[in-house]
Amino acid sequence: MRILCVTNMYPSPQRPGSGAFVYQQVEQLRRFGHTVDVINMVGSQSKLNYLKGTVDVVRMTGATTYDIVHAHYGYSAFPAMFRLRAPLVITLHGTDVLGNILERLSTRFVSHFADAVVVVSEEMRRRVPGIVIPCGVNLGVFKPYDRNEARARLQWPNDKFVVLFPFDPTRPEKRYDLARASIDRLVQEGVDAQLMTVTNVPNEEMPWYYSAANALLLSSDYEGSPTSIKEALACNLPVVSTNVGDVREQLNGIAGTQICPPDAGTIARSLREAFDWSLNGEFQGRAAVVRYDQAFTVERIIGVYTDVISNFRARAQGRRLVRSG
């Protein structure tokens, strides 16, 4: 297939960690032999980039016959609506369905123009009808490394319990304030803990950060299907998380993981337990994340493409028959 990916989150030299899960999906499609072109609109810098993206969509779909145009995120779907001669698939990732009212209304509107909508969690599907396909993780990239080696590589201290927070602290829904308060509570209790905030790190470097930490903390108010948890599990890193998105499903039955209410004291106690699992070396999360292997995810995406293309061509054939009749 020839696929045009339209997104507002994708790695770049300026933002190497942006939209890594979109990048991983694109790369897996290419490994399967499909041709994928990417339009990356940095809408966070300027809303005019969406207008430029619209021009790029019209230009590229006019010059090339694509089998599918696939937009990632609700706002990205607006430029993708103007594609020529190709069906549209939209994947919604979280904020576009669960965020502020403008994003939610925009997403509902644009979803009506799609040939198929993919959502990454059941919680999202209850708000916007779609096919549930969580984002996958590349298990060839995300694998555990020796903690001492990882800390030496990152120049992290060996004498502290390190809690990884791989999210943008300026995004209010990520609740950096709650993460910070939880670590402060541990320090007050005499635990030598440190919160490490990591953003804009290239995808292939992230396994070293997961391997160097003692626990991952996700303290968000809402999420879709957080890829960071799958990546942490793939690197055998214990996870403490609030009950958001499909986190409960991801962590179901995995000893050494904790789901907490958004309370600093409870999170601090859960982190203590995670530290014990980290120290004794018995935490085994990787086996549980095999079901999220990127290859399986992309196989399901290709299944959506196949159905959409079939329906699109059947409708086109029907229109031709009507005109000829």
N, C-alpha and C positions, 0 to 999 in steps of 0.2 A: 504494500500500500504506500501511497504518498500522502503524508500527513502534515498539516500546518498547525503548529502549536502556538497559541496566542495566550500570553500570560503577563501579569504585572509583578511576578516574583520569579527571578531566575538568577543564578550566579553570574557575577561580572567581576572584573578586576577591582572595582570599587566596593562591591558588596559580594564577596566570595561565598558567604553563607546563606544568601537569600534564595528562598525557593529550592532548596536542595532536593526536596522530595519530587518536585516537578522535573528537575534535571535528571534524577535517577530514573524516573519513568521514561523520559525521552531516550536516555542512553540504553535502557533495556529494549525499547522498541527497535532501536538501531541494531542492537545485538541480534535481534530476531530477524533482521534483514529488511526492515522497513526504512523508508526514507523520511526523515523528519526535518522540516525547516521550523525555525523558532522566531517569533516576533516577541521581543521583550520590551514592554512599556513600563518605565519606572514612574508609575503614577504618583508615588509618594513625593517625588521631586517637583512635579508640575502636572496639573490636570490636563494641560495642553498635550502632554505625551499620549493621552488617549486619542486625541484628534489625529496626531501623527500616526498612531497605531492603526486608526481606521483607514487612513490613506494607504498605509503599507498593506493592510488586508485586501483592499480593493485592487491595488496594483498587483500583488502577488497571486491572488486567485484569478485575476484576469489574464495573467501571463502564463500561468501553470494550472493544469488540471489536477486538483487535489481530490483524493478519495474522501478525506475527512478533514474538517477544521475542528480542532479541539481546544476549547478555551478553559483555562484554569483560573478560578475565582470569578465572582459575579461581575465585578466592574470590567474585567477583561472581556466578558461576553458581549459588551456593547459594541466595541469595534468589530468583533467577530461576527455580529449579526449582519454586517454588510459584505460578507463573503459572497463570491460569485460561483455558481455551478457546483457547489459541494454542500453536503449536509453538515450540521453543527452539533457537536457534543460538548456539554458543559460539565466540568467537575467543580463542585462547591466544597470548600475546605474547612469552613468553620466560622470565621468572623463574618463572612458574607451572608450567613444564615442566622447566626447567633449574636451578631454585633448590634450596633446602634440602629435605630429605626430607619434611617435613610438607606443604610446598606441592606437591611432586610427587605424593604419595599422595592429597592432597585433589583435585588436578586429575584424576587417573586415575579416582577415584570419581565425581566429578560429571559427567565426560564421558559416562558410561554413560546419563545421563538426558537427553542432548541428541538432537535430531532430526538435527543436523549439527554437526560440529566443524571449525573452520577453524584452521589453524596458519600461522605466517608464514614458516617456513623448512623445508627438507627435513630438517635436523638434528632439529627438533622432531617432524616427522612420523614419524621413526624411533622415537621414544619414545611418542608418542600418535598413533594413526591419525587422519588428518584430511585435509582439502582444503587444499593449499598456496596461499595467497593473501597475498603480502607486502603490508605497509602501503604506501600510495601517498603521493605528495607533490603539493601544489597548485602547479603550475608557474606559475600566475598570481600567486601570492604570493611563491614562492621563485624569485627571479631576481637576477642580479648588479647591484650598484651600484658606482659609482666608489669605489675604496678610500680616496682622500684625503677624499672627501665623507663616506664612512661613518665614518672615524676622527674627523673634525671633529664629526660628529653625536654620537658616543659619547664624545668627549673622550679618545680614546686617543692615545698618543704616536706620532709619525710616524717616529721614529728607532729603532724596535725591530722585531724579528721577533716577531710575536704568534701564539701557538699557542692555538687555541680549544678549550676543554674544556667542552662544553655538557651536563654531567651533574652529578648530585648527588654531591659529593665524600664525603658520609657513607655512601653505599651501597658496601659493601666490594667487591662484584663489579665496580664501575666502575674500580677500581684507580687512584684518585687518587695514591696513593703512588708508583706506577710512572710516572705522567705527570710528577709533580713531580721525581722522580729523573732523568728524561730531560732535562728543561729545565735542571736543575742541572748535568748533564753538559755541555750546550751552553755554559752560562755559564762553566764551568771551562775550556772550550776556547777562550774568547774571543769567543763569539757573543753578541751583545746580544739575547737572547731573553727573552720573558716569557710565562708561562702565564696565560691569562684564563679563569677559571671563571665560567660563565654559567648561572644557574638562575632559574626563575620569571619568565621574560620572556614577554610576550604573543607568540603565534604570529606575528602580522603584523609584529612588530619584529625577529624573528630574522634575516631576510635581511640586515639592516644589520650584524649581528654577523659573519655568515659573510663578507660582502663586505669587512669591515674587517680580517679576519685574514689571515695568510700560510699557515696550514695548520690543518686539523682533526686532532686526535689522539683516537683511541678506543683505550684501553688495557685494555679489559674482560677479565675471565676468561671470561665467556660473555654471549651476546646471542641474541635471536631473529632479527629482521631490522631492524637499527638504522636508524630513520628519519633520524637526524642525518646519516648518510653520504649518503643520497639528497638531503637538503636542501643539504648542502655542495656536492655535485656540481652541483645545479641553480643554485647561485650561483657556479660556476666556482672553487671553493676546493679546492686539493690536499688529499688525504687520506692520513694514515698511520694504520694500524690493526693490531691484533692479529688473528689468524686465528680469528674467532668467528662463529657464526651463518652467515648467507649473505653475509658480507662479500666473500669471494673471488668469488662470482658477481656481486655488485654492481660490483666494481672490475675485473673481467676485461677486459683489452684497453685499459684507460684509461691512457695514458702520463701519468706524473707522480704516480701513486698508488703506495703501498707497503704491503705486508703484512709484518709483522715478528713474530718470536717475542717473548714478554714479557720483554725484556731492555733495560735502560735505554741501554746503549751502542749497540745496534743501532737502537733507536728514534731516538736522537739523530742518528745518521748518516743515517737516512731523512728526518728532518726537515730536515737540511741540503739534501738533494736537493729536497725539497718547496719550500723557500725559493727555490731557483734557478728552479723552474717559476713560482712566484708572482711573482718579480721580472721575468722576461722576458715575462710576459703571454701566454704561449703555451698555458697550461693550458685545456683545453676539456672540461669534464666534463658540461656541461649536455645535450649531444646524446645522451650515453649513458644519461641518466636518463629520457628520454621514455617508455620502456617502463613506468616506475613512476608515470606520470601518474595522479593520484587518480581521474580519470574512468574510466580503464581498470579500476582496482582495484574501483571501486564497481559497474561493469557486471558484473564477475565475482561480486561479493557478491549482486547482484540475481538472478543466475542460480541461486545457491545457494538464495536465498529462494523462487524460483519452484518449484524441484524439491521443496523441503521442504513448501511449502504444498500442492502437488499430492498428495504422499504422505500428508500429514496429513488432507486432506479425503477421500481415498480410504479411509483406515482408518476415519475417522468414519462414512462412508457404509456401509462393511462392517459396523460395529458396529450401526448402525441396522437394517440388513437382517436381521442375526442376531436382534435383539430382536423385530422385527416378525414374523419367521418362527416 
